[in-house]
Amino acid sequence: MTAVSKTPGWLDFYHNPSRPDFQLPKGAVDAHCHVFGPDPEFPFAAERKYTPCNASKDDLWALKSRLGFTRNVIVQATCHGSDNRAVLDAIADAHGLAKGIASVEVGVSDGELARLAKGGIKAVRFNFVKRLVMPVSPEILLPLAARIDAAGMHIVIYFESPDLPALYDFIASIPAIVVVDHMGRPDLSKPVDSAEFLLFLKLMAAHENIWCKTTCPERLSHTGPPTYDDFVPFAHSIISQFPDRVLWGTDWPHPNLKSHMPDDAWLVDMIPRIAPTKILQRKLLVDNPMRLYWPEEGV
């Protein structure tokens, strides 16, 4: 079987990133990263809307070592659909130092949810970003959310800020822990006190089961690399207000980027700008992800 070609114009990840100046706290977790293929060993889904470059578990472990992370939370990518084998394979290879976020079909059986949980899957992702997937309606997903909760897993939700008003009541009604990807993708060209972002802060303030990943400056920023200055006030606002419900991750290997590909050291070096104290840094990088993904180990 021949490997497929990636979508034209989309960039490959840095294969030799710099070493960051910021020294991560011991036990730091990269709580949002991916593995892509490698195809054809783990083929991409026929219904995918993009084809990424291959980014294997071995590539991810090399990055983890270079940046100084101890553990990873690997998020199932839409290009693999509901076939979670690449993520499960990486988790098994990590010998306890990786957990996963799966994608499933609405009709997934309770037995399959139990199998995923046994394999190190800690959550299921609901994706509402229309350019990546055909979203399933919240009315259909709510019963699934209850079953996911009963299986001992939480929900990860990916949406863009203009869609939050329509999703607000649905997200607020989910019984499980909810982790929002990439701060709900705010428009960083607007001020940090814009109505869109204030609505997201209201959601987090009103519901203590809602967490947030303060991630993806390379995807959200208008000011650009390597400092991504417009990202800082948004991430800092969330971290300072909700320090016990925030996570951080690289989003490696940064799928679907065309304008530039970040050196992952740039992203690590932003951490003290969005979490300026050692206490906040430890919560963001160690305490919170360990409590959510490795609760059996404590902190």
Contacts in CASP RR format, 6 or more apart in sequence:
PFRMAT RR
TARGET T0000
AUTHOR 0000-0000-0000
METHOD contacts of the structure
MODEL  1
MTAVSKTPGWLDFYHNPSRPDFQLPKGAVDAHCHVFGPDPEFPFAAERKY
TPCNASKDDLWALKSRLGFTRNVIVQATCHGSDNRAVLDAIADAHGLAKG
IASVEVGVSDGELARLAKGGIKAVRFNFVKRLVMPVSPEILLPLAARIDA
AGMHIVIYFESPDLPALYDFIASIPAIVVVDHMGRPDLSKPVDSAEFLLF
LKLMAAHENIWCKTTCPERLSHTGPPTYDDFVPFAHSIISQFPDRVLWGT
DWPHPNLKSHMPDDAWLVDMIPRIAPTKILQRKLLVDNPMRLYWPEEGV
1 40 0 8 1.000
1 43 0 8 1.000
2 40 0 8 1.000
3 38 0 8 1.000
3 39 0 8 1.000
3 40 0 8 1.000
3 54 0 8 1.000
4 39 0 8 1.000
4 40 0 8 1.000
4 44 0 8 1.000
4 51 0 8 1.000
5 51 0 8 1.000
6 12 0 8 1.000
6 51 0 8 1.000
6 52 0 8 1.000
6 53 0 8 1.000
7 50 0 8 1.000
7 51 0 8 1.000
7 52 0 8 1.000
7 256 0 8 1.000
9 258 0 8 1.000
10 50 0 8 1.000
10 52 0 8 1.000
10 53 0 8 1.000
10 255 0 8 1.000
10 256 0 8 1.000
10 257 0 8 1.000
10 258 0 8 1.000
11 254 0 8 1.000
11 257 0 8 1.000
11 258 0 8 1.000
11 260 0 8 1.000
11 261 0 8 1.000
12 53 0 8 1.000
12 253 0 8 1.000
12 261 0 8 1.000
13 53 0 8 1.000
13 55 0 8 1.000
13 59 0 8 1.000
13 252 0 8 1.000
13 253 0 8 1.000
13 254 0 8 1.000
13 261 0 8 1.000
14 261 0 8 1.000
14 262 0 8 1.000
14 263 0 8 1.000
14 264 0 8 1.000
15 59 0 8 1.000
17 63 0 8 1.000
17 66 0 8 1.000
17 67 0 8 1.000
17 263 0 8 1.000
17 264 0 8 1.000
17 265 0 8 1.000
18 263 0 8 1.000
18 265 0 8 1.000
18 266 0 8 1.000
19 66 0 8 1.000
19 67 0 8 1.000
19 265 0 8 1.000
20 67 0 8 1.000
20 264 0 8 1.000
20 265 0 8 1.000
20 268 0 8 1.000
20 269 0 8 1.000
21 265 0 8 1.000
21 269 0 8 1.000
22 268 0 8 1.000
22 269 0 8 1.000
22 271 0 8 1.000
22 272 0 8 1.000
24 67 0 8 1.000
24 68 0 8 1.000
24 69 0 8 1.000
24 268 0 8 1.000
24 271 0 8 1.000
24 285 0 8 1.000
25 278 0 8 1.000
25 281 0 8 1.000
25 282 0 8 1.000
25 285 0 8 1.000
25 286 0 8 1.000
26 70 0 8 1.000
26 286 0 8 1.000
27 69 0 8 1.000
27 70 0 8 1.000
27 71 0 8 1.000
27 285 0 8 1.000
27 286 0 8 1.000
28 68 0 8 1.000
28 69 0 8 1.000
28 70 0 8 1.000
28 71 0 8 1.000
28 285 0 8 1.000
28 286 0 8 1.000
29 69 0 8 1.000
29 70 0 8 1.000
29 71 0 8 1.000
29 72 0 8 1.000
29 73 0 8 1.000
29 247 0 8 1.000
29 285 0 8 1.000
29 286 0 8 1.000
29 289 0 8 1.000
29 290 0 8 1.000
29 293 0 8 1.000
30 64 0 8 1.000
30 67 0 8 1.000
30 69 0 8 1.000
30 71 0 8 1.000
30 72 0 8 1.000
30 73 0 8 1.000
30 248 0 8 1.000
30 249 0 8 1.000
30 250 0 8 1.000
30 252 0 8 1.000
31 72 0 8 1.000
31 73 0 8 1.000
31 213 0 8 1.000
31 247 0 8 1.000
31 248 0 8 1.000
31 249 0 8 1.000
31 289 0 8 1.000
31 293 0 8 1.000
32 73 0 8 1.000
32 75 0 8 1.000
32 181 0 8 1.000
32 213 0 8 1.000
32 215 0 8 1.000
32 247 0 8 1.000
32 248 0 8 1.000
32 249 0 8 1.000
32 250 0 8 1.000
32 251 0 8 1.000
33 60 0 8 1.000
33 63 0 8 1.000
33 72 0 8 1.000
33 73 0 8 1.000
33 74 0 8 1.000
33 75 0 8 1.000
33 249 0 8 1.000
33 250 0 8 1.000
33 251 0 8 1.000
33 252 0 8 1.000
33 253 0 8 1.000
34 55 0 8 1.000
34 74 0 8 1.000
34 75 0 8 1.000
34 76 0 8 1.000
34 77 0 8 1.000
34 251 0 8 1.000
34 252 0 8 1.000
34 253 0 8 1.000
34 255 0 8 1.000
35 42 0 8 1.000
35 55 0 8 1.000
35 56 0 8 1.000
35 57 0 8 1.000
35 60 0 8 1.000
35 74 0 8 1.000
35 77 0 8 1.000
35 86 0 8 1.000
35 87 0 8 1.000
35 90 0 8 1.000
36 44 0 8 1.000
36 52 0 8 1.000
36 53 0 8 1.000
36 54 0 8 1.000
36 55 0 8 1.000
36 56 0 8 1.000
36 77 0 8 1.000
36 79 0 8 1.000
36 80 0 8 1.000
36 86 0 8 1.000
36 253 0 8 1.000
36 255 0 8 1.000
37 43 0 8 1.000
37 44 0 8 1.000
37 54 0 8 1.000
37 55 0 8 1.000
37 56 0 8 1.000
37 80 0 8 1.000
37 86 0 8 1.000
38 54 0 8 1.000
38 55 0 8 1.000
38 56 0 8 1.000
39 54 0 8 1.000
42 80 0 8 1.000
42 83 0 8 1.000
42 85 0 8 1.000
42 86 0 8 1.000
42 89 0 8 1.000
43 83 0 8 1.000
44 51 0 8 1.000
44 52 0 8 1.000
44 79 0 8 1.000
44 80 0 8 1.000
45 78 0 8 1.000
45 79 0 8 1.000
45 80 0 8 1.000
45 81 0 8 1.000
45 82 0 8 1.000
45 83 0 8 1.000
47 81 0 8 1.000
48 78 0 8 1.000
48 79 0 8 1.000
48 80 0 8 1.000
48 81 0 8 1.000
49 78 0 8 1.000
49 79 0 8 1.000
49 131 0 8 1.000
49 132 0 8 1.000
49 133 0 8 1.000
50 78 0 8 1.000
50 79 0 8 1.000
50 132 0 8 1.000
50 255 0 8 1.000
50 256 0 8 1.000
51 79 0 8 1.000
52 77 0 8 1.000
52 79 0 8 1.000
52 253 0 8 1.000
52 255 0 8 1.000
52 256 0 8 1.000
53 253 0 8 1.000
55 252 0 8 1.000
55 253 0 8 1.000
57 86 0 8 1.000
57 89 0 8 1.000
57 90 0 8 1.000
57 93 0 8 1.000
57 94 0 8 1.000
59 253 0 8 1.000
60 72 0 8 1.000
60 74 0 8 1.000
60 90 0 8 1.000
60 252 0 8 1.000
61 94 0 8 1.000
63 250 0 8 1.000
63 252 0 8 1.000
63 264 0 8 1.000
64 70 0 8 1.000
64 72 0 8 1.000
66 264 0 8 1.000
67 250 0 8 1.000
67 264 0 8 1.000
67 265 0 8 1.000
67 268 0 8 1.000
70 97 0 8 1.000
71 94 0 8 1.000
71 97 0 8 1.000
71 98 0 8 1.000
71 99 0 8 1.000
71 289 0 8 1.000
71 293 0 8 1.000
71 294 0 8 1.000
72 90 0 8 1.000
72 94 0 8 1.000
72 97 0 8 1.000
72 98 0 8 1.000
72 99 0 8 1.000
73 98 0 8 1.000
73 99 0 8 1.000
73 100 0 8 1.000
73 101 0 8 1.000
73 122 0 8 1.000
73 247 0 8 1.000
73 289 0 8 1.000
73 293 0 8 1.000
74 87 0 8 1.000
74 90 0 8 1.000
74 91 0 8 1.000
74 98 0 8 1.000
74 99 0 8 1.000
74 100 0 8 1.000
74 101 0 8 1.000
75 87 0 8 1.000
75 100 0 8 1.000
75 101 0 8 1.000
75 125 0 8 1.000
75 156 0 8 1.000
75 181 0 8 1.000
76 84 0 8 1.000
76 87 0 8 1.000
76 100 0 8 1.000
76 101 0 8 1.000
76 102 0 8 1.000
76 103 0 8 1.000
76 125 0 8 1.000
77 255 0 8 1.000
78 103 0 8 1.000
78 127 0 8 1.000
78 132 0 8 1.000
78 133 0 8 1.000
79 255 0 8 1.000
80 86 0 8 1.000
80 87 0 8 1.000
80 103 0 8 1.000
81 103 0 8 1.000
82 102 0 8 1.000
82 103 0 8 1.000
82 104 0 8 1.000
82 105 0 8 1.000
82 108 0 8 1.000
84 102 0 8 1.000
84 103 0 8 1.000
84 104 0 8 1.000
84 116 0 8 1.000
84 121 0 8 1.000
87 100 0 8 1.000
87 101 0 8 1.000
87 102 0 8 1.000
87 121 0 8 1.000
88 116 0 8 1.000
88 119 0 8 1.000
88 120 0 8 1.000
88 121 0 8 1.000
90 98 0 8 1.000
91 98 0 8 1.000
91 99 0 8 1.000
91 100 0 8 1.000
91 119 0 8 1.000
91 120 0 8 1.000
91 121 0 8 1.000
92 119 0 8 1.000
99 120 0 8 1.000
99 121 0 8 1.000
99 122 0 8 1.000
99 293 0 8 1.000
99 294 0 8 1.000
100 120 0 8 1.000
100 121 0 8 1.000
100 122 0 8 1.000
100 123 0 8 1.000
100 293 0 8 1.000
101 121 0 8 1.000
101 122 0 8 1.000
101 123 0 8 1.000
101 124 0 8 1.000
101 125 0 8 1.000
101 156 0 8 1.000
102 116 0 8 1.000
102 121 0 8 1.000
102 123 0 8 1.000
102 124 0 8 1.000
102 125 0 8 1.000
103 124 0 8 1.000
103 125 0 8 1.000
103 127 0 8 1.000
104 112 0 8 1.000
104 113 0 8 1.000
104 116 0 8 1.000
104 124 0 8 1.000
104 144 0 8 1.000
106 136 0 8 1.000
106 140 0 8 1.000
106 141 0 8 1.000
106 144 0 8 1.000
107 144 0 8 1.000
108 144 0 8 1.000
110 147 0 8 1.000
110 150 0 8 1.000
110 151 0 8 1.000
113 124 0 8 1.000
113 147 0 8 1.000
113 148 0 8 1.000
113 151 0 8 1.000
113 153 0 8 1.000
114 151 0 8 1.000
116 124 0 8 1.000
116 153 0 8 1.000
117 151 0 8 1.000
117 152 0 8 1.000
117 153 0 8 1.000
121 153 0 8 1.000
122 153 0 8 1.000
122 154 0 8 1.000
122 292 0 8 1.000
122 293 0 8 1.000
123 148 0 8 1.000
123 153 0 8 1.000
123 154 0 8 1.000
123 155 0 8 1.000
123 156 0 8 1.000
123 179 0 8 1.000
124 144 0 8 1.000
124 148 0 8 1.000
124 153 0 8 1.000
124 155 0 8 1.000
124 156 0 8 1.000
125 155 0 8 1.000
125 156 0 8 1.000
125 157 0 8 1.000
125 158 0 8 1.000
125 181 0 8 1.000
126 136 0 8 1.000
126 141 0 8 1.000
126 145 0 8 1.000
126 155 0 8 1.000
126 156 0 8 1.000
126 157 0 8 1.000
126 158 0 8 1.000
127 133 0 8 1.000
127 135 0 8 1.000
127 158 0 8 1.000
128 135 0 8 1.000
128 157 0 8 1.000
128 158 0 8 1.000
128 159 0 8 1.000
128 160 0 8 1.000
128 163 0 8 1.000
128 167 0 8 1.000
129 135 0 8 1.000
129 158 0 8 1.000
129 159 0 8 1.000
129 160 0 8 1.000
129 185 0 8 1.000
138 167 0 8 1.000
138 170 0 8 1.000
141 170 0 8 1.000
142 170 0 8 1.000
142 173 0 8 1.000
142 174 0 8 1.000
145 155 0 8 1.000
145 174 0 8 1.000
145 175 0 8 1.000
145 176 0 8 1.000
146 175 0 8 1.000
146 176 0 8 1.000
148 154 0 8 1.000
148 155 0 8 1.000
148 176 0 8 1.000
149 155 0 8 1.000
149 174 0 8 1.000
149 175 0 8 1.000
149 176 0 8 1.000
153 176 0 8 1.000
154 176 0 8 1.000
154 177 0 8 1.000
154 178 0 8 1.000
154 179 0 8 1.000
154 292 0 8 1.000
155 174 0 8 1.000
155 176 0 8 1.000
155 177 0 8 1.000
155 178 0 8 1.000
155 179 0 8 1.000
156 178 0 8 1.000
156 179 0 8 1.000
156 180 0 8 1.000
156 181 0 8 1.000
157 167 0 8 1.000
157 171 0 8 1.000
157 178 0 8 1.000
157 179 0 8 1.000
157 180 0 8 1.000
157 181 0 8 1.000
158 180 0 8 1.000
158 181 0 8 1.000
158 182 0 8 1.000
158 184 0 8 1.000
159 167 0 8 1.000
159 180 0 8 1.000
159 184 0 8 1.000
159 185 0 8 1.000
160 184 0 8 1.000
160 185 0 8 1.000
161 184 0 8 1.000
161 185 0 8 1.000
161 186 0 8 1.000
161 187 0 8 1.000
161 196 0 8 1.000
161 197 0 8 1.000
161 200 0 8 1.000
162 196 0 8 1.000
164 184 0 8 1.000
164 196 0 8 1.000
164 199 0 8 1.000
164 200 0 8 1.000
164 203 0 8 1.000
165 199 0 8 1.000
168 199 0 8 1.000
168 203 0 8 1.000
171 178 0 8 1.000
171 180 0 8 1.000
171 203 0 8 1.000
171 207 0 8 1.000
171 210 0 8 1.000
172 203 0 8 1.000
172 206 0 8 1.000
172 207 0 8 1.000
174 209 0 8 1.000
175 209 0 8 1.000
176 209 0 8 1.000
177 209 0 8 1.000
177 210 0 8 1.000
177 211 0 8 1.000
177 292 0 8 1.000
178 207 0 8 1.000
178 209 0 8 1.000
178 210 0 8 1.000
178 211 0 8 1.000
179 210 0 8 1.000
179 211 0 8 1.000
179 212 0 8 1.000
179 213 0 8 1.000
179 247 0 8 1.000
179 292 0 8 1.000
180 200 0 8 1.000
180 210 0 8 1.000
180 211 0 8 1.000
180 212 0 8 1.000
180 213 0 8 1.000
181 213 0 8 1.000
181 215 0 8 1.000
182 213 0 8 1.000
182 215 0 8 1.000
182 216 0 8 1.000
182 219 0 8 1.000
182 220 0 8 1.000
182 251 0 8 1.000
183 200 0 8 1.000
183 212 0 8 1.000
183 213 0 8 1.000
183 214 0 8 1.000
183 215 0 8 1.000
183 216 0 8 1.000
183 220 0 8 1.000
183 234 0 8 1.000
183 235 0 8 1.000
183 238 0 8 1.000
184 200 0 8 1.000
184 212 0 8 1.000
185 216 0 8 1.000
185 219 0 8 1.000
185 220 0 8 1.000
186 194 0 8 1.000
186 196 0 8 1.000
186 197 0 8 1.000
186 200 0 8 1.000
186 220 0 8 1.000
186 234 0 8 1.000
187 194 0 8 1.000
187 196 0 8 1.000
188 220 0 8 1.000
188 221 0 8 1.000
188 222 0 8 1.000
188 223 0 8 1.000
188 230 0 8 1.000
188 231 0 8 1.000
188 234 0 8 1.000
189 222 0 8 1.000
189 230 0 8 1.000
190 196 0 8 1.000
190 197 0 8 1.000
192 233 0 8 1.000
192 234 0 8 1.000
192 237 0 8 1.000
197 234 0 8 1.000
197 237 0 8 1.000
201 237 0 8 1.000
201 238 0 8 1.000
201 241 0 8 1.000
203 210 0 8 1.000
204 210 0 8 1.000
204 212 0 8 1.000
204 238 0 8 1.000
204 241 0 8 1.000
204 242 0 8 1.000
204 245 0 8 1.000
205 241 0 8 1.000
205 242 0 8 1.000
208 245 0 8 1.000
210 245 0 8 1.000
211 242 0 8 1.000
211 245 0 8 1.000
211 246 0 8 1.000
211 247 0 8 1.000
211 288 0 8 1.000
211 292 0 8 1.000
212 238 0 8 1.000
212 242 0 8 1.000
212 245 0 8 1.000
212 246 0 8 1.000
212 247 0 8 1.000
213 246 0 8 1.000
213 247 0 8 1.000
213 248 0 8 1.000
213 249 0 8 1.000
214 235 0 8 1.000
214 238 0 8 1.000
214 239 0 8 1.000
214 246 0 8 1.000
214 247 0 8 1.000
214 248 0 8 1.000
214 274 0 8 1.000
214 284 0 8 1.000
215 247 0 8 1.000
215 248 0 8 1.000
215 249 0 8 1.000
215 250 0 8 1.000
215 251 0 8 1.000
216 251 0 8 1.000
217 224 0 8 1.000
217 228 0 8 1.000
217 231 0 8 1.000
217 235 0 8 1.000
217 262 0 8 1.000
217 267 0 8 1.000
217 270 0 8 1.000
218 224 0 8 1.000
218 225 0 8 1.000
218 228 0 8 1.000
218 251 0 8 1.000
218 254 0 8 1.000
218 257 0 8 1.000
218 260 0 8 1.000
218 261 0 8 1.000
218 262 0 8 1.000
218 266 0 8 1.000
218 267 0 8 1.000
219 251 0 8 1.000
219 254 0 8 1.000
219 257 0 8 1.000
220 231 0 8 1.000
221 228 0 8 1.000
221 229 0 8 1.000
221 230 0 8 1.000
221 231 0 8 1.000
222 230 0 8 1.000
223 229 0 8 1.000
223 230 0 8 1.000
224 230 0 8 1.000
224 260 0 8 1.000
225 260 0 8 1.000
225 262 0 8 1.000
225 266 0 8 1.000
226 262 0 8 1.000
226 263 0 8 1.000
226 266 0 8 1.000
227 266 0 8 1.000
227 270 0 8 1.000
228 266 0 8 1.000
228 270 0 8 1.000
231 270 0 8 1.000
231 274 0 8 1.000
232 270 0 8 1.000
232 273 0 8 1.000
232 274 0 8 1.000
235 274 0 8 1.000
236 273 0 8 1.000
236 274 0 8 1.000
236 275 0 8 1.000
236 276 0 8 1.000
238 246 0 8 1.000
239 246 0 8 1.000
239 274 0 8 1.000
239 275 0 8 1.000
239 280 0 8 1.000
239 284 0 8 1.000
240 280 0 8 1.000
243 279 0 8 1.000
243 280 0 8 1.000
243 283 0 8 1.000
243 284 0 8 1.000
244 283 0 8 1.000
244 287 0 8 1.000
244 288 0 8 1.000
245 288 0 8 1.000
246 283 0 8 1.000
246 284 0 8 1.000
246 288 0 8 1.000
247 284 0 8 1.000
247 288 0 8 1.000
247 289 0 8 1.000
247 292 0 8 1.000
248 271 0 8 1.000
248 275 0 8 1.000
248 284 0 8 1.000
248 285 0 8 1.000
249 267 0 8 1.000
250 264 0 8 1.000
250 267 0 8 1.000
250 268 0 8 1.000
252 264 0 8 1.000
254 261 0 8 1.000
254 262 0 8 1.000
271 281 0 8 1.000
271 284 0 8 1.000
271 285 0 8 1.000
272 281 0 8 1.000
275 281 0 8 1.000
275 283 0 8 1.000
275 284 0 8 1.000
286 299 0 8 1.000
287 299 0 8 1.000
290 297 0 8 1.000
290 298 0 8 1.000
290 299 0 8 1.000
291 298 0 8 1.000
291 299 0 8 1.000
END
